[in-house]
Amino acid sequence: MMRLVIASFLGVFIAFSAWAQDGEPAAEETAEEAVGAIEDFDREPVRCITPSSIRRTEVIDARTVLFYMRGGDVYRNRLAYDCPRLVREKRFSYELVTNRLCNVDTIFVLEYWGTELRRGMPCGLGDFYPITEEEAELLSIDPNEMLENATAIEETSESPEPAEE
C-alpha cells in the first residue's frame, strides 16, 4: 500500500514535470497540487492535537505545516490562508486557551528583531489531517529536486540496452 502511495506521488510529479516543460505552471505550483492531493485520500481530520505530544514541526510552504507527534503519528495542517514569512523563518509559536491546539487557534511567525525573537504575523490553523511518514517525506522534498529525480529515473529507464557481441 505504501509503495502504491509513493508511486502515485512520483507519477504525479512526473506528469507535472512533463506539463511544466510544455510552458505551463512551474514546479512551485505543482508542489501545491501535490500537497492538495493528500486530501484526496479518504481520511478523517481531527480538530485538535495535544501540544505536549508534539515532537517537532516542519514548515512545508506558506500554508502547510507538519506536526510530528510522539508515538509516530504525523499530522498535516493546511492553514486557512498563506502565512507571510512562515517559509523564510520556519518557526512559530502559539498561545493555548485550553490544553489542546485546535483548528480555531492561531500560530504566530517568530522573527528576529535585532537580537530579539518576537511574535510576527498571526496565521489561522486548519484541520489536522493524519498522514503517513512516507507522505510526510514526500511533502518535505523540494519540488525541483523531485522533478530532477523523476527525470533521472525516466532517463535511466529509457537508456538503450548494451549491444551483445
C-alpha positions in Angstrom: 0.0 0.0 0.0 2.8 2.5 0.9 4.6 1.7 -2.3 1.4 2.5 -4.2 1.1 5.8 -2.5 4.7 6.7 -3.2 4.4 5.5 -6.8 1.3 7.7 -7.1 3.1 10.8 -5.9 6.1 10.1 -8.2 3.6 9.7 -11.1 2.0 13.0 -10.2 5.4 14.7 -10.2 6.5 13.1 -13.4 3.2 14.1 -15.1 3.6 17.7 -13.8 7.2 17.6 -14.9 6.1 17.0 -18.5 3.3 19.5 -18.2 5.7 22.2 -16.8 8.1 21.6 -19.7 5.3 22.5 -22.2 5.3 26.1 -20.9 2.6 25.5 -18.3 2.9 26.2 -14.5 6.4 25.7 -12.9 7.5 23.4 -10.2 6.4 25.7 -7.4 2.8 25.5 -8.5 3.0 21.7 -8.8 4.1 21.3 -5.1 0.8 22.9 -4.0 -1.1 20.4 -6.2 0.9 17.5 -4.6 0.0 18.9 -1.1 -3.6 19.1 -2.1 -3.5 15.5 -3.4 -3.2 14.2 0.1 -6.8 15.4 0.8 -8.0 13.1 -2.0 -7.5 10.2 0.3 -10.4 9.3 2.5 -9.2 10.5 5.9 -11.0 11.9 8.8 -9.2 15.0 10.1 -9.0 15.8 13.8 -9.9 19.2 15.1 -7.3 19.3 17.9 -4.0 17.8 19.0 -2.2 17.7 22.3 0.7 20.1 22.3 2.7 18.1 24.9 2.7 15.2 22.4 4.3 17.3 19.6 7.9 16.0 19.0 8.7 18.6 16.2 7.1 20.6 13.5 8.2 21.3 9.9 7.1 24.1 7.6 6.5 22.9 4.1 5.2 26.0 2.4 3.2 29.2 3.2 0.1 27.2 4.0 1.3 23.7 5.1 2.8 22.7 8.5 3.6 19.1 9.5 3.2 18.1 13.2 5.3 15.1 14.1 3.9 13.5 17.3 5.5 11.3 20.0 4.4 7.8 19.1 4.9 8.2 15.4 1.8 10.0 14.2 2.1 12.8 11.7 -0.5 15.5 11.0 -0.6 17.9 8.1 -2.2 21.2 8.8 -3.3 23.3 5.9 -3.6 26.9 7.1 -6.7 28.9 6.2 -4.5 31.4 4.2 -0.9 31.9 3.1 1.2 32.9 6.1 3.7 35.5 5.2 7.3 34.9 6.3 6.5 31.4 7.6 8.6 29.8 4.9 11.5 32.1 5.4 11.5 31.9 9.2 10.4 28.3 9.6 9.4 28.8 13.2 6.3 29.8 15.0 4.7 29.9 18.5 1.1 29.6 19.7 -0.9 30.5 22.8 -3.3 27.9 24.2 -6.7 28.8 25.6 -7.2 25.1 26.6 -4.7 22.3 26.8 -5.2 21.5 23.1 -4.0 23.0 19.9 -7.1 23.2 17.6 -8.2 24.3 14.2 -9.6 27.5 15.6 -6.2 28.5 17.1 -3.6 30.9 15.7 0.1 30.4 15.2 2.5 33.4 15.2 5.6 33.5 13.0 8.7 34.1 15.1 11.0 36.7 13.7 14.3 38.2 14.8 14.2 41.9 15.5 17.9 42.7 16.0 19.0 40.1 18.5 15.5 39.5 20.0 13.0 36.9 18.8 9.4 38.4 18.6 6.0 37.3 17.5 5.2 38.3 14.0 2.2 37.7 11.7 -0.7 35.6 13.1 -1.9 32.8 10.9 -5.0 30.6 11.5 -4.7 26.9 11.7 -6.9 24.4 9.8 -7.9 20.8 10.5 -5.2 18.3 11.3 -5.1 15.5 8.7 -3.3 12.3 9.6 -0.6 11.3 7.0 2.0 8.6 6.9 5.7 9.1 7.4 6.3 8.3 3.7 3.8 11.0 2.7 5.5 13.5 5.1 8.8 12.7 3.5 7.4 13.3 0.0 6.0 16.7 1.1 9.4 17.6 2.6 11.2 17.1 -0.7 12.0 20.2 -2.7 9.7 20.0 -5.8 12.6 20.9 -8.1 14.6 18.0 -6.6 11.7 15.7 -7.1 11.4 16.7 -10.7 15.2 16.2 -11.2 14.9 12.7 -9.6 11.9 11.8 -11.8 13.7 12.9 -14.9 16.8 10.9 -13.9 14.5 7.8 -13.4 13.0 8.4 -16.8 16.4 8.7 -18.5 17.7 5.6 -16.8 14.7 3.5 -17.8 14.9 4.8 -21.4 18.6 4.1 -21.9 19.3 1.6 -24.6 20.4 -1.9 -23.8 24.1 -2.6 -24.5 24.7 -4.4 -27.7 25.6 -8.0 -27.4 28.9 -9.1 -29.0 
